[in-house]
Amino acid sequence: MAHFPNTFGFTGTLRPLRLQGDIHDVEIEGEVPAGLDGAFHRVHPDNQFAPKFEDDQFFNGDGMVSLFRVKDGKVDFKQRYAQTDKWKLENKAGKSLFGMYRNHLTDDPSVARQGRGTANTNVLVHAGKLYAMKEDSPCLLMDPNTLETFGYTDFGGKIESQTFCAHPKIDPATGNMCAFSYMSKGPMTHDMSYMEISPTGELLFEIPFQNKYLCMMHDFGVTQDYAVFAVMPLLTSMERLEKRLPYFGFDTTKPVWLAVLPRQAGATAADMRWFKAPSNCFVGHVMNAFNEGTRIYFDHPVAANNSFPFFPDIHGAPFDPIAGLGYLSRWSVDMASNSDEFESIEKLTNLADEFPRIDDRYATQAYRHGWMLVMDREKPYEGPGGPFVGMINCLAHIDLATGKTKSWWPGPQCGIQEPCFVPKSADAPEGEGYVVALVDNHVTNYSELCFFDAQHVDEGPIARAKLPVRIRQGLHGNWSTGAQLAGV
């Protein structure tokens, strides 16, 4: 008999959905742009079975992939579990066998040394396949149209890393997928690698190096010439696993670093430069990065203190929700400098924000337009409580050329999931197109895939695809064109 814990991570707005199915011709309010032909894939953690431990957390759920196929003004919906090795073993057993988030010491003996990956963090179409990713495991491949699971890939036996990141970038100039791994030689190792994968899915090269900390490395930046890694002390250790503490803990006493590696097959760890941030801070997802010669610009939300209450301060300090708010900032360093100091830090907005996105055709390059979710604590909230809820409540556009922002609030019952930019056409100017984002009503329990004019998000959705259910809070997703879905 299923029984989920009565905790924030499994009740209210984060109650597991566990629903696989299809809806053809989703009800539309407004008008979906007729020229849009493609798909929005996104993923959320969704436990197949109740967890082994009641104090387990949301991030440990099995990957549930959603597909919104958009064509001729219509939207079809499909949702399936990513059938990882873990999912298959537990599905056969009819119960959870794997224990706490990333803690193999808590697993059932019957699955000792088996893969624990959940493929629950990001999904992206590349080389005709849907890459389903979780940073503590290899990359899972799925069919982008049917969501059938093919299985984990080792890129033809060429990759040495045992893990694959959750935030690869596509270089628009080469079509290469730029990716990295951490704990690449196994759990609790400082090993990392940077790698590039061709437009047809072959591993081109892999550069191993060592990190300064045993820490979370969730996202990174890629410029035309460099791979850039923000390293913060969100730390783990075998001692934490043995004590069954939360997998990561934040250490305010250690420095934050920006590591820069040349993007070329012949580069080695000896070519990496380490730049020390002026103070301890919490770094979030990366909006974009670019370089002008040896000078590198790295744009991302930065908070004065820990942003993750579920990965608490290792010294026991209480969580500070105000200090944990991130603000889009630009870090600048120069590879030609003889110093390990930053050149500058510029705060780009006064809006507390996260989940930043760009027009991905301008990844690795100087750019003008960005979109992000805003945490406006002054807006009222009428739904049930829980992490993330009532806080990520506005969608915003920032014009970096003017510094101006526009934002939209869906109302006191709603939250918004990560946005994604969709160009109007392949050759449209930067930022000319649409933004799609799931808007969740936490009171009526319905979700809507909303379509916005990308540079006028403040005017609200131009169309809503109205689901008869509420999709669980997700993590990340991406748009792919009809041609990409066809493997062209």
Secondary structure, DSSP 8 states (H G I E B T S, - for coil): -----SSGGGSGGG------EEESS-EEEE---TT--EEEEEEEE--SS--SSTT--GGGS-EEEEEEEEETTEEEEEEEE---HHHHHHHHHTS--S-STT-GGGS-GGGTTS------SEEEEETTEEEEE-TTS-EEEE-TTT--EEEEE-TTTT---S---S--EE-TTT--EEEEEESTTSTT--EEEEEEE-TTS-EEEEEEEE-SSSB-----EE-SSEEEEEE--EE--HHHHHTT--S-EE-TTS--EEEEEE-STT--GGG-EEEE-SS--EE----EEEEETTEEEEEEEEESS---TTS-BTT-----TTTT-EEEEEEEEETT-SSSB-SEEEEEEEEEEEEEEE-GGGTTS---EEEEEE--TTS---S---TTTTTS-EEEEEETTTTEEEEE---TTEEE---EEEESSTT--TT-EEEEEEEEETTTTEEEEEEEETT-GGG--SEEEE-SS-------EEEEEHHHHTT-
